[in-house]
Amino acid sequence: MKNEQIIGSLCAFLLCLGVACTKQTDDLSFDRAPRITLDSISHDTLVEFQDRLLLYLSYEDGDGDLGTSDPDVNSVFVKDSRLSAADPYYLPPLAPEDSEISIQGNLIIELNPTFLLGNGDEESTVFSLFIVDRAGNESNVTETGEILLVR
């Protein structure tokens, strides 16, 4: 468990620095709207208030305008199926903000620990997520399979 916490913290640190395995090309070989794929998740069972879910994503964007240098602007939105609103997350720029280049790469999104909403000992949920680029284009929505939350 300690190794997972260290790895999770390291991944979150790298994401915050914008070191997100970005490959850049000179032509606009992808759509201007970002596209994401959920490659895997760290857990399918989470202990409430303790475990953080890591979402491993692949992305591509035709004009490279994913993320922003303004930490007050969120670009990633993750919705817990048990709730009505999505939680926003910050994404640093994945390419220089003054460029217009196609990019593709991998991201790790670390979700805050979650909790059970009811009085039972377990609940199930599904997380859906999408990314919005600086031009306001929304990516496709991708979702996890069912995640079990336990006390």
HELIX and SHEET records of a PDB file:
HELIX    1   1 LYS A    2  LEU A   17  1                                  16    
SHEET    1   A 4 THR A  22  THR A  25  0                                        
SHEET    2   A 4 SER A 102  GLU A 110 -1                                        
SHEET    3   A 4 LEU A  54  ASP A  61 -1                                        
SHEET    4   A 4 ARG A  35  ILE A  41 -1                                        
SHEET    1   B 3 THR A  45  VAL A  47  0                                        
SHEET    2   B 3 ILE A 147  VAL A 150  1                                        
SHEET    3   B 3 GLU A 122  THR A 125 -1                                        
SHEET    1   C 4 ASP A  87  TYR A  89  0                                        
SHEET    2   C 4 VAL A  76  ASP A  80 -1                                        
SHEET    3   C 4 PHE A 127  ILE A 131 -1                                        
SHEET    4   C 4 THR A 142  GLU A 143 -1                                        
END                                                                             
